[in-house]
Amino acid sequence: MDQRFVGRHPGTTAVLRHFRYEHLATGELRELSRVFTEMASGLVDALPDSPELTVCLRKLLEAKDCAVRALVDAEGVTAPNRVVEQPPVG
């Protein structure tokens, strides 16, 4: 965890851990995840711990999950930087 978040509310840090992206290989999934991580970090830097911050981070995590699924669906990505052929439709 980023040292600047040490001492934050457990609810805040619990959600932040889901924004990690270092395990992803370089590529579109990693870059997409990085954007959401930076947004989450900026929100935590700017806002005090509160139930609303936790909800905000959870909804941002939901948005990240949707964006990742959209990229996977569009690109046929099954793992970072691996593309599989899509079966023909119909």
Sequence and secondary structure as in RCSB ss.txt:
>XXXX:A:sequence
MDQRFVGRHPGTTAVLRHFRYEHLATGELRELSRVFTEMASGLVDALPDSPELTVCLRKLLEAKDCAVRALVDAE
GVTAPNRVVEQPPVG
>XXXX:A:secstr
  GGGTTS HHHHHHHGGG  TTS SSHHHHHHHHHHHHHHHHHHHS S HHHHHHHHHHHHHHHHHHHHHHHHH
TEEETTEE       
